[in-house]
Amino acid sequence: MTETAPDLLYSEAEEDLRAAVRSLLAARTDTPSALARAESDTPYDPRLWQALGTEMGLAGLLVPEKLGGQGAGHREAAVVLEEIGRSVAPVPYLTSSVIATETLLGLDTTVAEVAALLGELASGRKTAALAVPFSSGPDSARSRGGLGGLDGIVRTVADAATADVLLVPTGQGLYAVEAGEAAITPLIPLDLTRPLADVVLDGVRGTLLADADTGRAAVRRGLLAGAGLLASEQLGVAEWCLTETVAYTRDRKQFNRPVGSFQALKHRMAQLWLEVVSARAAARNAADALATGSPEAPLAVAVAQAYCSRVAVHAAEECVQLHGGIGMTWEHPAHLYLKRAKSAQNALGSAGEHRAAVAEIVGLPGPA
């Protein structure tokens, strides 16, 4: 049986989706409001999420139509995350509409509680967060099942402070816990557009959704999809940084010449362009592997994360540096992209963990 080659191109429907999302984000987000929200205690824009998740129906892209979703797939969700990365939009799409949703889809969706929660997430009426540290990679679900019970502390949970429901993996199974039942302490993260919080569970009540083994497999599925599609968000960050840097160096003049015409800067931007193109191929490969249920999905995700995380950081660093003095100021949005890239570099598994996963999957000896 011959394997189907991955489709790395964007379909017409995906390009139409991109245009619609980009138009919405351009109309609803701008630099002053993004900077103001980053400084506030409420970095998320609920009206933006209402427009994106509910009115456009993007919150339910991964959810089958019979469960109230759009019945699309990971390729379409990847396009949405590219545009979210381009605008560093402060919305819980990755954590709720991808990681939490994909975790629930790994359970028995005929169970009433699971189906009802999926329907609420798909409609955008509620958001959910998987109660594991944001640094947890897909393989972390193999080694630990979570808390011993519905008591304990989970550190650095992404979007816990804004979620309506927490999905809590424990040694007994996977539980759904109303966020109001937990004590949630917001932290000060590097990326102010994606808040982190410590979650304290002390005698809370939860709804058992699955047993321990099923829950562990579902959590791994959610983290795998999250890591794979995070690569698309990192691609969006890198593409914005490259585009803005090229535009700035074309207009900025020194010695009556655009600074972008100097050979040293041309080489740096050409090298960055090559990296971004390669990152696009890696991210699209991961999204396509997840969409088709390919057995190569874990390898594709590990490769994408190991590569795209580095490219996003490099692109953001070059954006800050090649913008000169203005790139170092709080008023310019370059620092938002650098912080998003740096925080995402250690999210859902570090590059080192993903490289070790690649070595294990392909049978190469990894570092001791």
C-alpha positions in Angstrom: 0.0 0.0 0.0 1.5 3.3 -1.0 1.4 6.3 1.3 -0.3 9.5 0.2 2.1 12.4 0.0 1.2 15.3 2.3 -0.6 18.2 0.8 1.3 21.4 1.8 -0.7 23.8 -0.3 -3.6 25.9 0.8 -7.0 25.1 -0.8 -9.3 27.8 -2.2 -11.6 27.4 0.8 -8.6 27.8 3.2 -7.5 31.0 1.5 -11.1 32.3 1.7 -11.1 31.5 5.4 -7.7 33.3 5.8 -9.1 36.4 4.1 -12.1 36.5 6.4 -10.2 36.0 9.6 -7.5 38.5 8.6 -10.2 41.1 7.7 -11.9 40.6 11.1 -8.7 40.8 13.1 -7.5 43.9 11.2 -10.8 45.6 11.9 -11.0 44.6 15.6 -7.3 44.8 16.7 -4.8 47.6 16.5 -1.5 48.3 18.1 -2.6 50.9 20.7 -5.4 48.6 22.0 -3.1 45.6 22.0 -0.5 47.4 24.0 -3.2 48.8 26.4 -4.6 45.3 27.0 -1.2 43.8 27.5 -0.7 46.3 30.4 -4.2 45.6 31.9 -5.4 42.8 34.1 -7.7 41.6 31.4 -5.6 40.9 28.3 -8.5 39.1 26.5 -11.0 40.9 24.4 -14.4 39.2 24.9 -16.0 41.0 22.0 -13.2 39.8 19.7 -13.7 36.3 20.9 -17.5 36.6 20.4 -16.9 37.7 16.8 -14.2 35.1 16.1 -15.5 32.1 18.0 -19.3 32.5 17.9 -20.3 34.7 15.0 -17.7 33.2 12.6 -18.1 29.8 14.1 -14.4 29.2 14.4 -14.6 27.8 17.9 -16.2 24.7 16.5 -14.0 24.0 13.5 -12.6 20.7 14.9 -16.0 19.6 16.2 -18.2 17.3 14.0 -21.5 18.8 12.8 -23.5 16.2 14.7 -22.0 17.6 17.9 -22.8 21.2 17.0 -19.5 22.1 15.3 -18.4 23.0 11.8 -17.0 19.6 10.9 -13.8 21.1 9.4 -10.3 19.9 10.3 -6.8 20.7 11.5 -5.8 22.4 8.2 -8.5 25.0 8.6 -7.7 25.5 12.3 -4.0 25.9 11.3 -5.0 28.8 9.0 -6.9 30.5 11.8 -3.9 30.1 14.1 -1.6 31.6 11.4 -3.7 34.7 11.4 -3.9 34.8 15.2 -0.1 34.6 15.2 0.1 37.4 12.7 -1.9 39.7 15.0 -0.9 38.2 18.3 -4.7 38.3 19.0 -5.5 37.8 22.7 -8.0 35.0 22.3 -8.1 31.5 23.9 -8.3 29.7 20.5 -5.3 27.4 21.0 -6.1 26.4 24.5 -9.9 26.0 24.2 -10.8 25.4 20.6 -7.8 23.1 19.9 -6.3 21.5 23.0 -9.4 21.2 25.2 -11.7 20.4 22.3 -9.3 17.8 20.9 -9.0 16.2 24.3 -12.8 15.9 24.6 -12.9 14.4 21.1 -10.6 11.7 22.3 -13.3 10.5 24.7 -16.5 8.7 24.1 -18.6 11.4 22.6 -21.8 9.5 23.1 -21.5 10.2 26.8 -24.0 13.0 27.5 -21.6 15.2 29.6 -18.9 15.0 26.9 -21.3 15.8 24.0 -22.8 18.7 25.9 -19.5 20.2 26.8 -18.3 19.9 23.2 -21.4 21.6 22.0 -20.9 24.5 24.3 -17.2 24.9 23.3 -18.1 24.7 19.6 -20.7 27.4 20.0 -18.2 29.7 21.8 -20.6 30.1 24.7 -17.9 28.5 27.0 -14.2 28.1 26.9 -12.1 25.3 28.6 -8.5 24.9 29.6 -6.7 21.6 30.1 -5.2 21.7 33.6 -1.7 20.8 32.9 1.4 23.1 32.9 1.7 24.9 29.6 5.2 23.5 29.1 3.8 20.0 29.0 4.5 18.2 25.7 2.5 15.3 24.1 4.8 12.7 25.7 4.3 14.0 29.2 0.9 12.4 29.2 2.6 9.0 29.1 4.6 9.5 32.2 2.0 11.1 34.5 -1.7 10.9 34.7 -2.1 14.3 36.5 -3.1 14.8 40.1 -3.8 11.9 42.5 -7.3 13.2 42.9 -9.3 16.5 42.7 -6.9 18.0 45.3 -3.6 19.7 44.6 -1.9 22.5 42.6 -1.3 22.7 38.9 1.2 25.3 38.0 1.3 27.6 34.9 -2.0 26.6 33.3 -2.6 28.7 30.1 -5.9 30.6 30.0 -7.1 29.1 33.3 -8.1 32.5 34.6 -10.5 33.1 31.6 -11.8 29.6 31.2 -15.3 28.5 32.2 -14.4 24.8 32.6 -11.2 23.1 33.6 -10.3 19.6 32.3 -8.4 18.0 35.1 -6.5 14.7 34.5 -6.0 12.7 37.7 -5.0 9.2 38.6 -8.7 8.2 38.7 -9.6 9.7 35.4 -10.4 12.9 33.5 -12.7 15.3 35.2 -14.6 18.5 34.1 -14.5 21.1 36.9 -16.3 24.4 36.8 -13.6 27.1 37.0 -15.4 28.8 39.8 -14.8 25.8 42.0 -11.0 26.2 41.9 -8.8 28.9 43.4 -7.0 30.4 40.4 -4.0 32.7 40.9 -3.0 34.7 37.9 0.7 34.9 37.2 2.8 37.5 35.4 3.9 35.7 32.2 6.4 36.8 29.6 3.7 36.8 26.9 1.2 39.3 28.3 -1.3 38.3 25.6 -1.6 34.7 26.8 -2.1 34.7 30.6 -0.9 31.9 32.9 -2.3 30.9 36.3 -1.8 28.5 39.1 -4.8 26.3 39.8 -5.5 25.1 43.3 -8.0 22.3 43.7 -9.1 21.7 47.3 -12.1 19.4 47.7 -13.7 20.6 44.5 -16.5 18.7 42.8 -16.1 17.5 39.2 -17.8 15.4 36.6 -15.9 12.3 35.7 -15.7 12.1 31.9 -13.4 9.1 31.4 -11.3 6.6 33.2 -7.6 7.1 33.8 -6.3 5.2 30.7 -8.8 6.8 28.3 -8.2 10.2 29.9 -4.4 9.8 29.5 -4.8 9.0 25.8 -7.1 11.9 25.3 -4.8 14.3 27.0 -2.0 13.2 24.8 -4.2 13.6 21.7 -5.0 17.2 22.9 -1.4 18.1 23.5 -0.3 16.6 20.2 -2.8 18.6 18.3 -1.9 21.7 20.3 1.8 21.3 19.6 1.2 20.7 15.9 -1.0 23.7 15.4 1.1 25.9 17.6 3.6 25.6 14.8 1.1 27.4 12.6 0.8 30.2 15.1 4.6 30.5 15.2 4.6 30.6 11.5 2.2 33.5 11.6 4.4 35.4 14.0 7.5 34.8 11.8 5.7 35.9 8.7 4.5 39.2 10.3 8.0 39.9 11.6 9.6 39.3 8.2 6.9 41.4 6.3 7.2 44.3 8.7 11.0 44.3 8.7 11.2 44.3 4.9 8.7 47.1 4.7 10.5 49.2 7.3 14.0 48.7 5.8 12.6 49.7 2.4 11.4 53.0 3.7 14.0 53.8 6.3 16.9 55.8 4.7 20.5 56.4 5.7 23.0 58.2 3.5 20.1 58.8 1.1 19.6 55.1 0.6 17.1 52.7 2.0 18.8 50.7 4.7 17.4 47.6 3.1 19.6 48.1 0.1 22.7 47.4 2.1 24.1 44.0 1.4 24.5 42.9 5.0 20.8 43.5 5.7 19.8 41.9 2.4 21.6 38.7 3.4 20.0 38.6 6.8 16.5 39.1 5.4 17.1 36.6 2.6 18.2 34.0 5.2 15.1 34.7 7.3 12.9 34.3 4.2 14.4 30.9 3.6 13.7 29.9 7.2 10.1 31.1 7.1 9.4 29.2 3.9 10.8 26.0 5.5 8.8 26.7 8.6 5.6 26.9 6.5 6.3 23.5 5.0 6.9 22.0 8.4 3.8 23.6 9.9 1.6 22.6 6.9 2.9 19.0 7.1 2.0 18.8 10.7 -1.5 20.2 10.1 -2.1 17.8 7.2 -0.9 14.8 9.2 -3.3 15.7 12.0 -6.1 16.3 9.6 -5.7 13.0 7.8 -5.0 10.9 11.0 -1.7 9.9 9.6 0.4 7.5 11.6 3.3 9.9 10.9 1.5 12.7 12.9 3.7 12.4 16.0 6.8 12.7 13.8 5.4 15.6 11.8 4.4 17.5 15.0 7.8 16.9 16.6 9.7 18.2 13.5 7.4 21.2 13.2 7.8 22.2 16.8 11.5 21.7 16.9 11.9 23.9 13.8 9.2 26.5 13.9 9.8 27.5 17.5 13.4 28.6 16.6 12.3 30.4 13.4 9.7 32.4 15.2 12.2 33.6 17.8 14.8 34.4 15.2 12.3 36.4 13.1 11.1 38.3 16.1 14.7 39.1 17.2 15.6 40.3 13.7 12.4 42.4 13.6 13.4 44.2 16.8 17.1 44.6 15.8 16.5 45.8 12.2 13.9 48.3 13.3 16.7 50.0 15.2 15.7 52.3 18.0 12.0 52.2 17.4 12.0 48.5 17.7 13.2 48.8 21.3 10.3 50.9 22.4 7.1 49.9 24.1 5.0 51.8 21.6 6.1 49.6 18.7 4.4 46.1 18.7 7.7 44.2 17.9 8.1 43.3 21.6 4.7 41.6 21.6 5.8 39.3 18.8 9.1 38.6 20.5 7.4 37.7 23.8 4.8 35.5 22.0 7.6 33.7 20.2 9.8 33.2 23.3 7.0 32.0 25.4 5.7 29.6 22.7 9.3 28.3 22.3 8.8 26.5 25.7 5.1 25.7 25.4 3.8 22.2 24.8 7.2 20.7 24.9 10.6 22.4 24.4 12.5 22.1 21.1 14.9 19.7 22.9 12.0 17.4 23.9 10.7 17.4 20.4 14.1 16.6 18.9 14.4 13.7 21.4 10.9 12.5 20.2 12.1 12.6 16.6 15.2 10.6 17.6 13.0 8.0 19.3 10.4 7.7 16.5 13.0 7.2 13.8 15.3 5.0 15.9 18.3 7.4 16.1 20.3 7.5 19.3 19.5 10.7 21.1 21.6 12.6 23.7 22.3 10.8 26.9 
